[in-house]
Amino acid sequence: MSTDKGELLEEKKTLKNYVESIYIYDNAGVCLTSCGIKTGDLDENIVSGFFTAIKKFGEKLIPGTVVKSLIMSGHKLFYNNFVNITFCIQCYEDLPNQVINYILNRISNKFLEGYQDYLPIRDGNITIFSDFNKYLLQFMELPLIEGLLEEFGYKVQSEGVILFNENDEKILFAKVPEEYSSRKQISMSGMLINFAKKLSSEYQGGDVNSIIISSENRWICVSKRDYIYIIVLFSKTKNIELNIIVEKTEEILDGILKMLKIEILK
């Protein structure tokens, strides 16, 4: 099992399976660059102007607010607003909101890292931004779940993340130190949460979705939905709020299950 980068062993679903278009435009509605999956013959500046008009209408309708999203039949528009620039994603309705925000933040940070000094545009020349279109095209080919789990592990300062399908005994994703990568160790996590469910049932404690284990050197959080579970390892040397660990672990698991289109028994 690879320890240098996350490994996704299921069929890789990329961003373009979920995202229709990405637009980056300035406050005047001028499109700086875009990446359209199903744009047809639409002029990108007309589309950007439409997005800008929606944003300005929302600001006038409720002063002091900023439009963050627009939900349409089967589709969503999500915005990431900055002083001189706005990032917009058009995607399918079933893409979880936390996933959309992850994508927006990745794109926004990358763009501002390279082009912050060129904003706002003063001479009308936008050719300098054309190279970012190449990045967007490459980004759309990335395995989405792998990126999400990498980002999730980084944000919660974990030492490792594992996603496991108990029915098929398949590791869907794993990024852990080599010494914790055996199937025996992973399977034991599933046995542990099943035991916790039986114990809770005996004491009429209700269903168990997550457990957190304290050892001498580590915290181990396991969350499960039917036959899919996630294991996250944390060093005890880091300052971590345990309720946040459980909340974020369950949140990322629920988002991944939606994207995998796995039917979970309620």
N, C-alpha and C positions, 0 to 999 in steps of 0.2 A: 504494500500500500504506500502511495506517495506521501511523503511528509513535507515536501517543499511547497506543494500547492494543493488546493482542494481537488478531490477526484469525484466526478459525478458519473455513476455507472449506469443510470437509466438513459433512455433516449433524451438527447439534449434538445430542449426547447429554447430557442433563442428569442431575443427581444422582438424580432420582427414577427413572431407568432402572436404578439400581444399589442404592439404599438404600431399605429398606422402612419403617423407623421410627427416630426419634431421641427419646431420653428424657433428661430432666435431673431428678435427684432428690436429696434430702438423705440424711443418714446413717440417718434413721429409715425410709427407704423411701417418703417422701411425694413424689409427682411434682409438681415445680414447674411444668413445662411440657413439652409433647411435640409431635411432628409425625409422625403415623402415615400411612403410605401404604396399608397393608393391615391395619389394626388390627381390623376387624370390630366386634363388640360388646364387646370386651374392655375392662374397666375399667383405666384407665391406672395407678391406684395398685396394682392387683393385679399388673400387669406389673412395675412398679417394685419391688414387694415381692419378686417372683420373682428379679429381677436382684440385689437386695440380699442375698437368702438365698444365692445362688450365690457372691457375693463373700465373705460371712462364712464360708461353709462352706470355701472355699478357704484363707482365712486361718487357720482352725482346723486344717485338714488338714495344712498345711505352715506352721507359725508363722514370722512374719517375711516372708512373701511377700504379694504383692498380685495378685489375678486380673486379667489384662489382656485375655483373650479366651476365648471358648467356641466350639468348632466343632461344628455339628450337621449332619445330612444336608441338604445344599443351602443351608445358612445359616451365618452367623457373627454372634457378639455380641462387640463390642469395647468396652472400658471406658477411660475417662480419669478417674483418681481424684485428688481433691483433699481437703483437710482436712475441709471441711464439705459437699462436694457431689461427685456423680459424673455423668459424661456417658456415655451408652451408645448405640451404634448397632447396629441389626439390619440386616444386608445380605445380599446373595446371596453364595454361596460363591466365585464366580469373581472377585470384586472383589479386586485385589491388596492385600496388607496395608499397603504404604506409602501407598496411596491412602486407605485407611480412616484411618490415622493422620493424614494431611493433613486430612481432613474433621473428625476429632475435634479437632485442634488449632485449626482455624479457628473452630469453634463454641465451644470452651472459652474461647479468648482473647476472643472477642466478648462472651460472656456475662459473664465475670469483669470485663471492662472497664466494663460498665454496672451490674452488680449486686453487686459484691464487698462493698460497704458494708452490704448487707441480709442478709448471711450471718453466722452461722447464723440461721434463722428463730426468732423469739422469741414471736410472738403468734399463730402459726398462719395468718396471712393471706398467701396466695400470689397474690393477684390482681395484685400489682405485677409479677409475672413474665409476665403474659398477653401483653404487648406483644412479648415475645421470640418468641412463637409466629408472629407476622407475619414476623419476620426469618427464622425457620426455613423457612416456606413460600416466601419469596422466594429463600432460599439454595438450596432444592431445585430451583429452576428454572434455576440457573446452569449454563452449559456446563462440564462437569467438566474436560475436557482443557485448555481455555483457562485455567482456574484453576490447574491443576497446573503448567502451563508458566510462568505468571506467578510462582507461588510458587517454583518451581525456579530461575528466573532471578534472583529476589531473593536466595535463600539462598546461591547460589554467586557472587553479586556480578557477574553477567554484564552485558555491554552490549547483548546481543541473543540471541534464540533463534529458530531456524527449524526447522520440521518439514516434510519434503518427501516426496512420493510420486513416485519416479522413473518408474514405469511410466506413470502418467497425467499426469506433469509438472504435478502440482498442489501448490501450497503449502497444507499443511493448517493451519499456524499460523505467524505471523511477528510478531515484535516486535523490530525492529532500527532503527538510525538510517537515515534516508532514503538516505544515500549508499551503503549496503550492501544495498539492497533489490531490486536488479535480478535478473531471472531468470538472466542470464548468470553473475552471481557465485554464485548458489545452485547452478546446474547444475555449475559448476566444482568445487564441493565434492564432488559425486558422482563426477565424473571423477577427482578426486584420490584418493579412497578406492579406486576400482576399479583405478587405477594401482598403489596400494600393495599391493593384493591380488595383482596379477600379479607385482610385484617380489618379494613374499614367497614366492610359489609358485616362482619361479625359484631362490630360495635355500633352498627347503624349510623356510620359516619358519612354515608353517601359515596358517590363516585370519586375516584382519585384520578386527576388529570396530570398532576406533577408531584414529584418528590425532590427534596434536596438533602444531600448527605454531607455530613461534616466528618472529615478525617483529620489526621494530624497535620497534613500539609495541603489539603485541597478541599474545595467544595465541588460536589458533583450534582448537577441538576438534570433530571430526566423528566421529559414531558411526553405524553402519549395520547394519540387519538386513534382508537380502535387498533389497527395493526401497524400503524406508522408511529415511530417515536424518534425523538431527538435527544442526544446526550451532549451536555456542555461541561467542560472541565475548567476550573478556576484555581489559581494559586491563592493560598491563604495570606500571602504576603501583600496582596492588593486590597485596597479599601473598597468593598463591594456591598451594596445594599441588597440583602437577600430577596426582599419582596420585588425589587426591580428585576432581578435575575429571572425569577419565575414568570413575572408578567411579560417580559420581553421574549423569553423563550417560548411561551405559549403563543404570543402574537406572531412570531416568525413562523412557527409551525403551522398555525392556521392559514397564514398567507400562502405558504408553500403548498399546502394541501389543495387550496382553491386553484392554484395554477396548474397543479398536476391533474386536476379534474378527478380526484379520487373521491368516490362516494363513501362518506363516513356514516356509519350507523349511529343514529342518535339514541 
